[in-house]
Amino acid sequence: MDFLRPASWEEALAAKAEHPTAVPIAGGTDVMVEINFDHRRPEYLLDLNRIELLRAWEVGEETVRLGASVSYTQIMENLRAELPGLALASHTVASPQIRNRGGVGGNLGTASPAGDAHPALLAAGAEVEVESVRGSRLIPIDAFYTGVKRNAMAPDELIKTVHIKKADGPQQYSKVGTRNAMVIAVCAFGLALHPETRTVRTGIGSAAPTPVRAKAAEEFLNAALDEGGFWESGRIITPSIAKQFAELASASCNPIDDVRGTAKYRRHAVGIMARRTLGWTWEQYRGTGRSLEGAA
Amino acid sequence: MRVNFTVNGRKQEADDVWEGESLLYVLRERMGLPGSKNACEQGECGSCTVRLDGVPVCSCLVAAGQVEGREVVTVEGLADYAKHREDAHPGGGCASGACGTSIDAAQRWQAKPVDGQTGEAGALSPIQQAFIDAGAVQCGFCTPGLLVAADELLERNASPSDQDIREALSGNLCRCTGYEKILDAVRLAAARQEEAV
């Protein structure tokens, strides 16, 4: 095994171009587990810890440009107002020790359906900026996840920045696990209200081969909220609408039975989380509930 | 490969490090510092918690090569680290070559509480003393990780709520399930810290 320690982003891209099989390591919270357990013996480890630009973020007019290695702790502490859904999701990641090391870039690189950041990114709307010596490109989050632990990146590419839409309305995140800390999601659900476009976006974690949006549920809800004039009136969402939204969200899942839970339970729980997160965000939107920054 | 880094305030060098090796392995097997415990090797249990550039991390998930040029504080250096925080460098740690704990001293380090007969104080940090006083040490395996995590909590939050303590220690498992005493110990250390101010 070789340990590559590029000092700059350009060096990192050159190293990845020369050794496309090199495994990037940042927080190490996925990669080191595999190495410790002898599940993986990469020929090259590509350490990204020295690259400062990956640890920086920038709040722009419309988006937050989040460096791939910005830790979950930093997101929780600094980006709560701009990225409430992702901040809530970050708070559910493992433990303080893990949140101090891990970041969204690693979640995306690993592309596990159970990654905590994914539902929040899907709900907020995001683009992943990947780069290689050939150039850079933006991959829409909806096109990023291509299979179980697979993503749309080429072997010579590295994740540089995640461009996440700044919240224009309330966002919520819900995760099911056996305790509050140190759990891999049994399933998870992210929901974002976008009052500017009068749309609702969602993200489902750990209930399909990839993180997915509950598109049919979103379409139904967007139409129902529009027809009922809910965005203007700020009325409480009719229980029948919330119920149908939950059922459609549940139907968007394609889960499996595994050690953490059954497919049946996951479908059920996703429906419940969809209804609850809709209720929470809508209360916030109506101005009667908790603040935009979430409460976890 | 060779790794140069700072351990407990002193510059150290580890040789013949395998590229896939963890910081935990380097500390235990190459530096002779077995205070950080090796248990789950997947970041679940927190018994290998150390400070990396001041931040609590699971040393089993840090690749050895990633600590090149960086600063690590282990439980063996915790008493000294806490002392420096109070005396020489209030409000922060210390990384200059003159301070810190030598590797020999760290290897020989033992928890010696205040002697009941002579009243002589051992080299314990306030959090270590509080763990002993509160009976928060049972089998002791999780203790080093908990001490490092709890010390960092009290460094950044002088009067933590129970919720804050639970949150800060949520990544440290105790298989004796002695959590209540552990919470007592952190509360005790926090109270003593407040009294001292």
Boltz contact constraints between the chains, C-beta under 6 A:
constraints:
  - contact:
      token1: [A, 1]
      token2: [B, 19]
      max_distance: 6.0
  - contact:
      token1: [A, 1]
      token2: [B, 20]
      max_distance: 6.0
  - contact:
      token1: [A, 3]
      token2: [B, 19]
      max_distance: 6.0
  - contact:
      token1: [A, 3]
      token2: [B, 65]
      max_distance: 6.0
  - contact:
      token1: [A, 25]
      token2: [B, 63]
      max_distance: 6.0
  - contact:
      token1: [A, 28]
      token2: [B, 61]
      max_distance: 6.0
  - contact:
      token1: [A, 28]
      token2: [B, 62]
      max_distance: 6.0
  - contact:
      token1: [A, 28]
      token2: [B, 63]
      max_distance: 6.0
  - contact:
      token1: [A, 29]
      token2: [B, 43]
      max_distance: 6.0
  - contact:
      token1: [A, 29]
      token2: [B, 61]
      max_distance: 6.0
  - contact:
      token1: [A, 32]
      token2: [B, 61]
      max_distance: 6.0
  - contact:
      token1: [A, 33]
      token2: [B, 42]
      max_distance: 6.0
  - contact:
      token1: [A, 35]
      token2: [B, 20]
      max_distance: 6.0
  - contact:
      token1: [A, 36]
      token2: [B, 41]
      max_distance: 6.0
  - contact:
      token1: [A, 47]
      token2: [B, 65]
      max_distance: 6.0
  - contact:
      token1: [A, 47]
      token2: [B, 66]
      max_distance: 6.0
  - contact:
      token1: [A, 49]
      token2: [B, 66]
      max_distance: 6.0
  - contact:
      token1: [A, 95]
      token2: [B, 170]
      max_distance: 6.0
  - contact:
      token1: [A, 95]
      token2: [B, 171]
      max_distance: 6.0
  - contact:
      token1: [A, 96]
      token2: [B, 171]
      max_distance: 6.0
  - contact:
      token1: [A, 97]
      token2: [B, 46]
      max_distance: 6.0
  - contact:
      token1: [A, 97]
      token2: [B, 49]
      max_distance: 6.0
  - contact:
      token1: [A, 97]
      token2: [B, 56]
      max_distance: 6.0
  - contact:
      token1: [A, 97]
      token2: [B, 57]
      max_distance: 6.0
  - contact:
      token1: [A, 97]
      token2: [B, 58]
      max_distance: 6.0
  - contact:
      token1: [A, 97]
      token2: [B, 171]
      max_distance: 6.0
  - contact:
      token1: [A, 98]
      token2: [B, 43]
      max_distance: 6.0
  - contact:
      token1: [A, 100]
      token2: [B, 55]
      max_distance: 6.0
  - contact:
      token1: [A, 100]
      token2: [B, 57]
      max_distance: 6.0
  - contact:
      token1: [A, 101]
      token2: [B, 57]
      max_distance: 6.0
  - contact:
      token1: [A, 181]
      token2: [B, 170]
      max_distance: 6.0
  - contact:
      token1: [A, 182]
      token2: [B, 44]
      max_distance: 6.0
